[in-house]
């Protein structure tokens, strides 16, 4: 598995919430096969998408997980072609990783 991690700084928390909801609606529409969404190709290539927000400092990160390195490179090109709204902050880094550990450590609760 592979992951693309992008970080933003200087974002307005309300704008970050609005952007997250917009992305969520776009992904849902793409899953239903509605044409013209930004996420049409992304839902085919991205296995999991995680958004992290630090409201106090106005920073955020988005992690896109892909099955293959080729998928990751294609996702990187798609995201690079998108321009986030200025209120969501400025992009400060984009890194591509191979995922070497992905484990759940939650323990079963006693009955």
N, CA, C and O atoms as a printed pandas DataFrame, in Angstrom:
     atom_number atom_name residue_name chain_id  residue_number  x_coord  y_coord  z_coord
0              1         N          UNK        A               1    0.845   -1.163    0.000
1              2        CA          UNK        A               1    0.000    0.000    0.000
2              3         C          UNK        A               1    0.896    1.233    0.000
3              4         O          UNK        A               1    2.030    1.196    0.478
4              5         N          UNK        A               2    0.365    2.325   -0.546
5              6        CA          UNK        A               2    1.105    3.579   -0.661
6              7         C          UNK        A               2    0.227    4.723   -0.179
7              8         O          UNK        A               2   -1.000    4.625   -0.194
8              9         N          UNK        A               3    0.869    5.820    0.253
9             10        CA          UNK        A               3    0.110    6.952    0.777
10            11         C          UNK        A               3    0.695    8.277    0.300
11            12         O          UNK        A               3    1.911    8.448    0.213
12            13         N          UNK        A               4   -0.195    9.197   -0.001
13            14        CA          UNK        A               4    0.175   10.579   -0.334
14            15         C          UNK        A               4   -0.278   11.433    0.843
15            16         O          UNK        A               4   -1.453   11.419    1.209
16            17         N          UNK        A               5    0.651   12.175    1.432
17            18        CA          UNK        A               5    0.355   13.019    2.581
18            19         C          UNK        A               5    0.616   14.466    2.190
19            20         O          UNK        A               5    1.730   14.828    1.809
20            21         N          UNK        A               6   -0.423   15.287    2.288
21            22        CA          UNK        A               6   -0.274   16.709    1.967
22            23         C          UNK        A               6   -0.655   17.523    3.200
23            24         O          UNK        A               6   -1.638   17.223    3.877
24            25         N          UNK        A               7    0.141   18.560    3.482
25            26        CA          UNK        A               7   -0.097   19.418    4.641
26            27         C          UNK        A               7   -0.407   20.842    4.202
27            28         O          UNK        A               7    0.153   21.357    3.234
28            29         N          UNK        A               8   -1.325   21.464    4.951
29            30        CA          UNK        A               8   -1.713   22.847    4.712
30            31         C          UNK        A               8   -1.579   23.620    6.018
31            32         O          UNK        A               8   -1.769   23.068    7.102
32            33         N          UNK        A               9   -1.248   24.915    5.903
33            34        CA          UNK        A               9   -1.177   25.797    7.065
34            35         C          UNK        A               9   -1.922   27.086    6.757
35            36         O          UNK        A               9   -2.062   27.482    5.600
36            37         N          UNK        A              10   -2.405   27.742    7.832
37            38        CA          UNK        A              10   -3.054   29.034    7.683
38            39         C          UNK        A              10   -4.500   28.958    7.241
39            40         O          UNK        A              10   -5.029   29.920    6.684
40            41         N          UNK        A              11   -5.148   27.828    7.479
41            42        CA          UNK        A              11   -6.539   27.663    7.056
42            43         C          UNK        A              11   -7.530   28.124    8.109
43            44         O          UNK        A              11   -7.262   28.046    9.308
44            45         N          UNK        A              12   -8.663   28.599    7.656
45            46        CA          UNK        A              12   -9.766   28.982    8.529
46            47         C          UNK        A              12  -10.558   27.716    8.866
47            48         O          UNK        A              12  -10.982   27.006    7.954
48            49         N          UNK        A              13  -10.768   27.415   10.151
49            50        CA          UNK        A              13  -11.465   26.179   10.520
50            51         C          UNK        A              13  -12.833   26.021    9.847
51            52         O          UNK        A              13  -13.185   24.915    9.435
52            53         N          UNK        A              14  -13.599   27.086    9.729
53            54        CA          UNK        A              14  -14.908   26.990    9.075
54            55         C          UNK        A              14  -14.747   26.639    7.594
55            56         O          UNK        A              14  -15.537   25.870    7.046
56            57         N          UNK        A              15  -13.731   27.199    6.955
57            58        CA          UNK        A              15  -13.476   26.889    5.544
58            59         C          UNK        A              15  -13.006   25.450    5.380
59            60         O          UNK        A              15  -13.349   24.785    4.402
60            61         N          UNK        A              16  -12.217   24.968    6.346
61            62        CA          UNK        A              16  -11.763   23.576    6.303
62            63         C          UNK        A              16  -12.957   22.628    6.426
63            64         O          UNK        A              16  -13.019   21.616    5.727
64            65         N          UNK        A              17  -13.899   22.950    7.307
65            66        CA          UNK        A              17  -15.109   22.128    7.443
66            67         C          UNK        A              17  -15.916   22.129    6.152
67            68         O          UNK        A              17  -16.402   21.088    5.711
68            69         N          UNK        A              18  -16.053   23.304    5.553
69            70        CA          UNK        A              18  -16.805   23.428    4.305
70            71         C          UNK        A              18  -16.140   22.624    3.186
71            72         O          UNK        A              18  -16.823   21.946    2.419
72            73         N          UNK        A              19  -14.825   22.696    3.091
73            74        CA          UNK        A              19  -14.084   21.952    2.065
74            75         C          UNK        A              19  -14.211   20.445    2.283
75            76         O          UNK        A              19  -14.391   19.691    1.326
76            77         N          UNK        A              20  -14.119   20.008    3.537
77            78        CA          UNK        A              20  -14.262   18.589    3.851
78            79         C          UNK        A              20  -15.634   18.084    3.434
79            80         O          UNK        A              20  -15.744   17.010    2.842
80            81         N          UNK        A              21  -16.672   18.838    3.733
81            82        CA          UNK        A              21  -18.026   18.428    3.357
82            83         C          UNK        A              21  -18.200   18.412    1.841
83            84         O          UNK        A              21  -18.883   17.540    1.305
84            85         N          UNK        A              22  -17.596   19.357    1.156
85            86        CA          UNK        A              22  -17.659   19.392   -0.306
86            87         C          UNK        A              22  -16.987   18.158   -0.914
87            88         O          UNK        A              22  -17.506   17.559   -1.857
88            89         N          UNK        A              23  -15.843   17.790   -0.369
89            90        CA          UNK        A              23  -15.130   16.600   -0.848
90            91         C          UNK        A              23  -15.971   15.352   -0.578
91            92         O          UNK        A              23  -16.066   14.469   -1.430
92            93         N          UNK        A              24  -16.574   15.281    0.597
93            94        CA          UNK        A              24  -17.408   14.132    0.962
94            95         C          UNK        A              24  -18.576   13.982   -0.030
95            96         O          UNK        A              24  -18.841   12.883   -0.516
96            97         N          UNK        A              25  -19.264   15.084   -0.325
97            98        CA          UNK        A              25  -20.388   15.053   -1.286
98            99         C          UNK        A              25  -19.911   14.654   -2.679
99           100         O          UNK        A              25  -20.586   13.902   -3.382
100          101         N          UNK        A              26  -18.749   15.159   -3.072
101          102        CA          UNK        A              26  -18.197   14.867   -4.393
102          103         C          UNK        A              26  -17.852   13.371   -4.516
103          104         O          UNK        A              26  -18.116   12.750   -5.545
104          105         N          UNK        A              27  -17.271   12.815   -3.471
105          106        CA          UNK        A              27  -16.931   11.386   -3.478
106          107         C          UNK        A              27  -18.199   10.542   -3.531
107          108         O          UNK        A              27  -18.264    9.564   -4.276
108          109         N          UNK        A              28  -19.203   10.915   -2.747
109          110        CA          UNK        A              28  -20.464   10.168   -2.759
110          111         C          UNK        A              28  -21.117   10.212   -4.136
111          112         O          UNK        A              28  -21.637    9.202   -4.608
112          113         N          UNK        A              29  -21.093   11.368   -4.779
113          114        CA          UNK        A              29  -21.655   11.491   -6.128
114          115         C          UNK        A              29  -20.881   10.628   -7.119
115          116         O          UNK        A              29  -21.476    9.986   -7.985
116          117         N          UNK        A              30  -19.557   10.611   -6.993
117          118        CA          UNK        A              30  -18.732    9.795   -7.884
118          119         C          UNK        A              30  -19.022    8.312   -7.672
119          120         O          UNK        A              30  -19.042    7.543   -8.632
120          121         N          UNK        A              31  -19.245    7.908   -6.430
121          122        CA          UNK        A              31  -19.582    6.509   -6.141
122          123         C          UNK        A              31  -20.903    6.108   -6.801
123          124         O          UNK        A              31  -21.080    4.966   -7.226
124          125         N          UNK        A              32  -21.818    7.065   -6.875
125          126        CA          UNK        A              32  -23.110    6.787   -7.519
126          127         C          UNK        A              32  -22.998    6.833   -9.040
127          128         O          UNK        A              32  -23.968    6.551   -9.744
128          129         N          UNK        A              33  -21.812    7.189   -9.550
129          130        CA          UNK        A              33  -21.596    7.233  -10.983
130          131         C          UNK        A              33  -22.054    8.515  -11.645
131          132         O          UNK        A              33  -22.205    8.563  -12.865
132          133         N          UNK        A              34  -22.276    9.555  -10.859
133          134        CA          UNK        A              34  -22.684   10.839  -11.426
134          135         C          UNK        A              34  -21.498   11.458  -12.155
135          136         O          UNK        A              34  -20.416   11.577  -11.581
136          137         N          UNK        A              35  -21.684   11.850  -13.399
137          138        CA          UNK        A              35  -20.568   12.414  -14.176
138          139         C          UNK        A              35  -20.214   13.832  -13.735
139          140         O          UNK        A              35  -21.014   14.536  -13.118
140          141         N          UNK        A              36  -18.995   14.222  -14.071
141          142        CA          UNK        A              36  -18.572   15.600  -13.866
142          143         C          UNK        A              36  -18.044   15.920  -12.486
143          144         O          UNK        A              36  -17.766   17.082  -12.192
144          145         N          UNK        A              37  -17.897   14.928  -11.636
145          146        CA          UNK        A              37  -17.349   15.206  -10.319
146          147         C          UNK        A              37  -15.825   15.174  -10.390
147          148         O          UNK        A              37  -15.242   14.513  -11.249
148          149         N          UNK        A              38  -15.199   15.894   -9.479
149          150        CA          UNK        A              38  -13.732   15.903   -9.429
150          151         C          UNK        A              38  -13.195   14.542   -9.012
151          152         O          UNK        A              38  -12.048   14.200   -9.299
152          153         N          UNK        A              39  -14.029   13.777   -8.340
153          154        CA          UNK        A              39  -13.555   12.540   -7.725
154          155         C          UNK        A              39  -13.800   11.290   -8.552
155          156         O          UNK        A              39  -13.564   10.185   -8.062
156          157         N          UNK        A              40  -14.260   11.424   -9.776
157          158        CA          UNK        A              40  -14.529   10.237  -10.600
158          159         C          UNK        A              40  -13.334    9.289  -10.635
159          160         O          UNK        A              40  -13.477    8.098  -10.358
160          161         N          UNK        A              41  -12.167    9.810  -10.974
161          162        CA          UNK        A              41  -10.975    8.974  -11.040
162          163         C          UNK        A              41  -10.458    8.624   -9.649
163          164         O          UNK        A              41   -9.904    7.544   -9.445
164          165         N          UNK        A              42  -10.634    9.522   -8.704
165          166        CA          UNK        A              42  -10.120    9.276   -7.368
166          167         C          UNK        A              42  -10.774    8.073   -6.708
167          168         O          UNK        A              42  -10.094    7.292   -6.042
168          169         N          UNK        A              43  -12.101    7.909   -6.884
169          170        CA          UNK        A              43  -12.751    6.766   -6.231
170          171         C          UNK        A              43  -12.279    5.441   -6.820
171          172         O          UNK        A              43  -12.399    4.400   -6.173
172          173         N          UNK        A              44  -11.748    5.467   -8.026
173          174        CA          UNK        A              44  -11.203    4.259   -8.637
174          175         C          UNK        A              44   -9.791    3.966   -8.131
175          176         O          UNK        A              44   -9.368    2.810   -8.106
176          177         N          UNK        A              45   -9.068    4.998   -7.734
177          178        CA          UNK        A              45   -7.654    4.856   -7.389
178          179         C          UNK        A              45   -7.356    4.887   -5.894
179          180         O          UNK        A              45   -6.381    4.285   -5.444
180          181         N          UNK        A              46   -8.185    5.580   -5.124
181          182        CA          UNK        A              46   -7.922    5.765   -3.694
182          183         C          UNK        A              46   -8.718    4.746   -2.890
183          184         O          UNK        A              46   -9.939    4.651   -3.019
184          185         N          UNK        A              47   -8.015    3.992   -2.066
185          186        CA          UNK        A              47   -8.675    2.996   -1.209
186          187         C          UNK        A              47   -9.288    3.675    0.017
187          188         O          UNK        A              47  -10.379    3.313    0.457
188          189         N          UNK        A              48   -8.576    4.660    0.561
189          190        CA          UNK        A              48   -9.017    5.334    1.783
190          191         C          UNK        A              48   -8.516    6.764    1.750
191          192         O          UNK        A              48   -7.412    7.034    1.278
192          193         N          UNK        A              49   -9.339    7.688    2.258
193          194        CA          UNK        A              49   -8.974    9.097    2.313
194          195         C          UNK        A              49   -9.226    9.583    3.732
195          196         O          UNK        A              49  -10.325    9.428    4.264
196          197         N          UNK        A              50   -8.196   10.177    4.347
197          198        CA          UNK        A              50   -8.286   10.647    5.723
198          199         C          UNK        A              50   -7.919   12.124    5.752
199          200         O          UNK        A              50   -6.894   12.528    5.204
200          201         N          UNK        A              51   -8.768   12.932    6.399
201          202        CA          UNK        A              51   -8.480   14.359    6.570
202          203         C          UNK        A              51   -8.283   14.632    8.064
203          204         O          UNK        A              51   -9.080   14.204    8.899
204          205         N          UNK        A              52   -7.211   15.350    8.377
205          206        CA          UNK        A              52   -6.878   15.698    9.761
206          207         C          UNK        A              52   -6.882   17.221    9.882
207          208         O          UNK        A              52   -6.370   17.913    9.002
208          209         N          UNK        A              53   -7.464   17.755   10.980
209          210        CA          UNK        A              53   -7.542   19.200   11.152
210          211         C          UNK        A              53   -7.079   19.581   12.556
211          212         O          UNK        A              53   -7.502   18.983   13.546
212          213         N          UNK        A              54   -6.211   20.578   12.626
213          214        CA          UNK        A              54   -5.811   21.201   13.883
214          215         C          UNK        A              54   -6.477   22.577   13.890
215          216         O          UNK        A              54   -5.927   23.543   13.361
216          217         N          UNK        A              55   -7.655   22.656   14.489
217          218        CA          UNK        A              55   -8.453   23.896   14.453
218          219         C          UNK        A              55   -7.741   25.054   15.159
219          220         O          UNK        A              55   -7.815   26.198   14.711
220          221         N          UNK        A              56   -7.064   24.756   16.245
221          222        CA          UNK        A              56   -6.396   25.806   17.026
222          223         C          UNK        A              56   -5.331   26.520   16.188
223          224         O          UNK        A              56   -5.199   27.742   16.254
224          225         N          UNK        A              57   -4.573   25.748   15.400
225          226        CA          UNK        A              57   -3.476   26.329   14.631
226          227         C          UNK        A              57   -3.805   26.543   13.152
227          228         O          UNK        A              57   -2.978   27.066   12.404
228          229         N          UNK        A              58   -5.008   26.143   12.726
229          230        CA          UNK        A              58   -5.405   26.356   11.334
230          231         C          UNK        A              58   -4.616   25.517   10.343
231          232         O          UNK        A              58   -4.398   25.928    9.203
232          233         N          UNK        A              59   -4.193   24.346   10.782
233          234        CA          UNK        A              59   -3.449   23.480    9.873
234          235         C          UNK        A              59   -4.251   22.210    9.605
235          236         O          UNK        A              59   -5.139   21.841   10.372
236          237         N          UNK        A              60   -3.918   21.559    8.508
237          238        CA          UNK        A              60   -4.616   20.327    8.162
238          239         C          UNK        A              60   -3.691   19.438    7.349
239          240         O          UNK        A              60   -2.662   19.878    6.836
240          241         N          UNK        A              61   -4.084   18.179    7.248
241          242        CA          UNK        A              61   -3.361   17.206    6.435
242          243         C          UNK        A              61   -4.385   16.273    5.811
243          244         O          UNK        A              61   -5.432   15.997    6.397
244          245         N          UNK        A              62   -4.074   15.797    4.630
245          246        CA          UNK        A              62   -4.928   14.833    3.944
246          247         C          UNK        A              62   -4.046   13.666    3.528
247          248         O          UNK        A              62   -2.989   13.852    2.924
248          249         N          UNK        A              63   -4.496   12.458    3.860
249          250        CA          UNK        A              63   -3.763   11.247    3.509
250          251         C          UNK        A              63   -4.626   10.426    2.566
251          252         O          UNK        A              63   -5.756   10.071    2.902
252          253         N          UNK        A              64   -4.102   10.127    1.394
253          254        CA          UNK        A              64   -4.779    9.277    0.418
254          255         C          UNK        A              64   -4.009    7.971    0.320
255          256         O          UNK        A              64   -2.811    7.972    0.034
256          257         N          UNK        A              65   -4.688    6.859    0.554
257          258        CA          UNK        A              65   -4.076    5.533    0.502
258          259         C          UNK        A              65   -4.431    4.859   -0.816
259          260         O          UNK        A              65   -5.588    4.873   -1.238
260          261         N          UNK        A              66   -3.428    4.267   -1.466
261          262        CA          UNK        A              66   -3.603    3.584   -2.747
262          263         C          UNK        A              66   -2.992    2.192   -2.678
263          264         O          UNK        A              66   -2.076    1.938   -1.896
264          265         N          UNK        A              67   -3.516    1.291   -3.512
265          266        CA          UNK        A              67   -3.010   -0.085   -3.533
266          267         C          UNK        A              67   -1.646   -0.210   -4.197
267          268         O          UNK        A              67   -0.815   -1.006   -3.760
268          269         N          UNK        A              68   -1.406    0.575   -5.255
269          270        CA          UNK        A              68   -0.167    0.426   -6.013
270          271         C          UNK        A              68    0.554    1.761   -6.144
271          272         O          UNK        A              68   -0.032    2.829   -5.967
272          273         N          UNK        A              69    1.831    1.670   -6.456
273          274        CA          UNK        A              69    2.620    2.883   -6.674
274          275         C          UNK        A              69    2.127    3.635   -7.902
275          276         O          UNK        A              69    2.130    4.866   -7.909
276          277         N          UNK        A              70    1.702    2.919   -8.942
277          278        CA          UNK        A              70    1.150    3.576  -10.137
278          279         C          UNK        A              70   -0.108    4.356   -9.784
279          280         O          UNK        A              70   -0.284    5.489  -10.232
280          281         N          UNK        A              71   -0.991    3.749   -8.976
281          282        CA          UNK        A              71   -2.199    4.461   -8.536
282          283         C          UNK        A              71   -1.815    5.721   -7.771
283          284         O          UNK        A              71   -2.408    6.782   -7.967
284          285         N          UNK        A              72   -0.819    5.597   -6.901
285          286        CA          UNK        A              72   -0.365    6.742   -6.119
286          287         C          UNK        A              72    0.126    7.874   -7.018
287          288         O          UNK        A              72   -0.209    9.036   -6.791
288          289         N          UNK        A              73    0.912    7.543   -8.028
289          290        CA          UNK        A              73    1.424    8.565   -8.950
290          291         C          UNK        A              73    0.279    9.238   -9.698
291          292         O          UNK        A              73    0.305   10.451   -9.905
292          293         N          UNK        A              74   -0.728    8.462  -10.105
293          294        CA          UNK        A              74   -1.888    9.039  -10.793
294          295         C          UNK        A              74   -2.696    9.940   -9.860
295          296         O          UNK        A              74   -3.154   11.008  -10.265
296          297         N          UNK        A              75   -2.867    9.511   -8.624
297          298        CA          UNK        A              75   -3.573   10.325   -7.635
298          299         C          UNK        A              75   -2.806   11.617   -7.381
299          300         O          UNK        A              75   -3.408   12.684   -7.264
300          301         N          UNK        A              76   -1.495   11.526   -7.295
301          302        CA          UNK        A              76   -0.670   12.720   -7.090
302          303         C          UNK        A              76   -0.879   13.717   -8.220
303          304         O          UNK        A              76   -1.001   14.917   -7.973
304          305         N          UNK        A              77   -0.923   13.236   -9.451
305          306        CA          UNK        A              77   -1.157   14.136  -10.598
306          307         C          UNK        A              77   -2.551   14.772  -10.536
307          308         O          UNK        A              77   -2.712   15.957  -10.828
308          309         N          UNK        A              78   -3.554   13.977  -10.154
309          310        CA          UNK        A              78   -4.919   14.514  -10.064
310          311         C          UNK        A              78   -4.990   15.600   -9.004
311          312         O          UNK        A              78   -5.505   16.688   -9.260
312          313         N          UNK        A              79   -4.473   15.307   -7.805
313          314        CA          UNK        A              79   -4.523   16.298   -6.730
314          315         C          UNK        A              79   -3.690   17.533   -7.067
315          316         O          UNK        A              79   -4.090   18.649   -6.733
316          317         N          UNK        A              80   -2.548   17.358   -7.718
317          318        CA          UNK        A              80   -1.723   18.509   -8.087
318          319         C          UNK        A              80   -2.442   19.435   -9.063
319          320         O          UNK        A              80   -2.165   20.634   -9.096
320          321         N          UNK        A              81   -3.359   18.892   -9.855
321          322        CA          UNK        A              81   -4.081   19.720  -10.817
322          323         C          UNK        A              81   -5.215   20.510  -10.169
323          324         O          UNK        A              81   -5.773   21.419  -10.784
324          325         N          UNK        A              82   -5.556   20.163   -8.925
325          326        CA          UNK        A              82   -6.626   20.867   -8.207
326          327         C          UNK        A              82   -6.059   22.054   -7.445
327          328         O          UNK        A              82   -4.921   22.018   -6.977
328          329         N          UNK        A              83   -6.854   23.095   -7.326
329          330        CA          UNK        A              83   -6.446   24.282   -6.572
330          331         C          UNK        A              83   -7.375   24.450   -5.376
331          332         O          UNK        A              83   -8.558   24.741   -5.553
332          333         N          UNK        A              84   -6.861   24.271   -4.169
333          334        CA          UNK        A              84   -7.717   24.465   -2.997
334          335         C          UNK        A              84   -8.072   25.931   -2.831
335          336         O          UNK        A              84   -7.347   26.815   -3.288
336          337         N          UNK        A              85   -9.196   26.181   -2.172
337          338        CA          UNK        A              85   -9.611   27.551   -1.879
338          339         C          UNK        A              85   -8.588   28.195   -0.941
339          340         O          UNK        A              85   -8.087   27.529   -0.035
340          341         N          UNK        A              86   -8.270   29.474   -1.141
341          342        CA          UNK        A              86   -7.263   30.138   -0.302
342          343         C          UNK        A              86   -7.584   30.083    1.192
343          344         O          UNK        A              86   -6.673   30.058    2.020
344          345         N          UNK        A              87   -8.873   30.064    1.543
345          346        CA          UNK        A              87   -9.265   30.050    2.954
346          347         C          UNK        A              87   -8.893   28.741    3.648
347          348         O          UNK        A              87   -8.830   28.685    4.876
348          349         N          UNK        A              88   -8.645   27.680    2.862
349          350        CA          UNK        A              88   -8.299   26.393    3.469
350          351         C          UNK        A              88   -6.807   26.322    3.813
351          352         O          UNK        A              88   -6.345   25.330    4.378
352          353         N          UNK        A              89   -6.072   27.354    3.479
353          354        CA          UNK        A              89   -4.656   27.415    3.817
354          355         C          UNK        A              89   -3.770   27.187    2.606
355          356         O          UNK        A              89   -4.244   26.863    1.518
356          357         N          UNK        A              90   -2.489   27.362    2.817
357          358        CA          UNK        A              90   -1.540   27.155    1.720
358          359         C          UNK        A              90   -0.884   25.799    1.887
359          360         O          UNK        A              90   -0.582   25.368    3.000
360          361         N          UNK        A              91   -0.671   25.139    0.766
361          362        CA          UNK        A              91   -0.029   23.831    0.799
362          363         C          UNK        A              91    1.440   24.015    1.137
363          364         O          UNK        A              91    2.146   24.779    0.478
364          365         N          UNK        A              92    1.901   23.310    2.170
365          366        CA          UNK        A              92    3.292   23.451    2.596
366          367         C          UNK        A              92    4.138   22.225    2.282
367          368         O          UNK        A              92    5.365   22.316    2.236
368          369         N          UNK        A              93    3.495   21.075    2.065
369          370        CA          UNK        A              93    4.282   19.892    1.699
370          371         C          UNK        A              93    3.393   18.826    1.078
371          372         O          UNK        A              93    2.202   18.724    1.373
372          373         N          UNK        A              94    4.011   18.038    0.210
373          374        CA          UNK        A              94    3.393   16.852   -0.373
374          375         C          UNK        A              94    4.456   15.762   -0.352
375          376         O          UNK        A              94    5.546   15.931   -0.898
376          377         N          UNK        A              95    4.129   14.647    0.282
377          378        CA          UNK        A              95    5.066   13.538    0.375
378          379         C          UNK        A              95    4.372   12.247   -0.045
379          380         O          UNK        A              95    3.190   12.043    0.231
380          381         N          UNK        A              96    5.125   11.383   -0.717
381          382        CA          UNK        A              96    4.628   10.091   -1.155
382          383         C          UNK        A              96    5.381    9.007   -0.395
383          384         O          UNK        A              96    6.609    9.030   -0.312
384          385         N          UNK        A              97    4.631    8.056    0.159
385          386        CA          UNK        A              97    5.223    7.028    1.012
386          387         C          UNK        A              97    4.761    5.633    0.611
387          388         O          UNK        A              97    3.687    5.459    0.035
388          389         N          UNK        A              98    5.588    4.651    0.924
389          390        CA          UNK        A              98    5.138    3.270    0.941
390          391         C          UNK        A              98    4.703    2.997    2.381
391          392         O          UNK        A              98    5.432    3.327    3.316
392          393         N          UNK        A              99    3.543    2.409    2.567
393          394        CA          UNK        A              99    3.044    2.084    3.894
394          395         C          UNK        A              99    3.668    0.756    4.318
395          396         O          UNK        A              99    3.456   -0.269    3.670
396          397         N          UNK        A             100    4.429    0.778    5.398
397          398        CA          UNK        A             100    5.096   -0.440    5.849
398          399         C          UNK        A             100    4.448   -1.035    7.095
399          400         O          UNK        A             100    4.788   -2.147    7.499
400          401         N          UNK        A             101    3.513   -0.301    7.710
401          402        CA          UNK        A             101    2.788   -0.821    8.858
402          403         C          UNK        A             101    1.406   -0.202    8.875
403          404         O          UNK        A             101    1.267    1.019    8.811
404          405         N          UNK        A             102    0.389   -1.033    8.960
405          406        CA          UNK        A             102   -1.001   -0.576    9.028
406          407         C          UNK        A             102   -1.756   -1.591    9.883
407          408         O          UNK        A             102   -2.390   -2.506    9.357
408          409         N          UNK        A             103   -1.685   -1.426   11.190
409          410        CA          UNK        A             103   -2.271   -2.368   12.135
410          411         C          UNK        A             103   -3.278   -1.675   13.023
411          412         O          UNK        A             103   -3.124   -0.498   13.350
412          413         N          UNK        A             104   -4.304   -2.398   13.410
413          414        CA          UNK        A             104   -5.272   -1.919   14.395
414          415         C          UNK        A             104   -4.863   -2.483   15.744
415          416         O          UNK        A             104   -4.627   -3.685   15.872
416          417         N          UNK        A             105   -4.781   -1.637   16.733
417          418        CA          UNK        A             105   -4.313   -2.097   18.050
418          419         C          UNK        A             105   -5.438   -2.124   19.084
419          420         O          UNK        A             105   -5.187   -2.400   20.257
420          421         N          UNK        A             106   -6.660   -1.845   18.670
421          422        CA          UNK        A             106   -7.778   -1.843   19.598
422          423         C          UNK        A             106   -7.977   -3.224   20.220
423          424         O          UNK        A             106   -7.902   -4.246   19.538
424          425         N          UNK        A             107   -8.226   -3.229   21.498
425          426        CA          UNK        A             107   -8.470   -4.483   22.209
426          427         C          UNK        A             107   -9.963   -4.730   22.289
427          428         O          UNK        A             107  -10.756   -3.790   22.345
428          429         N          UNK        A             108  -10.338   -5.983   22.294
429          430        CA          UNK        A             108  -11.746   -6.336   22.454
430          431         C          UNK        A             108  -12.191   -5.948   23.864
431          432         O          UNK        A             108  -11.454   -6.149   24.829
432          433         N          UNK        A             109  -13.392   -5.395   23.979
433          434        CA          UNK        A             109  -13.920   -5.014   25.300
434          435         C          UNK        A             109  -14.509   -6.239   25.992
435          436         O          UNK        A             109  -15.147   -7.085   25.365
436          437         N          UNK        A             110  -14.280   -6.308   27.285
437          438        CA          UNK        A             110  -14.821   -7.424   28.064
438          439         C          UNK        A             110  -16.322   -7.279   28.185
439          440         O          UNK        A             110  -16.832   -6.162   28.279
440          441         N          UNK        A             111  -17.036   -8.394   28.185
441          442        CA          UNK        A             111  -18.497   -8.372   28.273
442          443         C          UNK        A             111  -18.968   -8.140   29.679
443          444         O          UNK        A             111  -20.173   -8.093   29.927
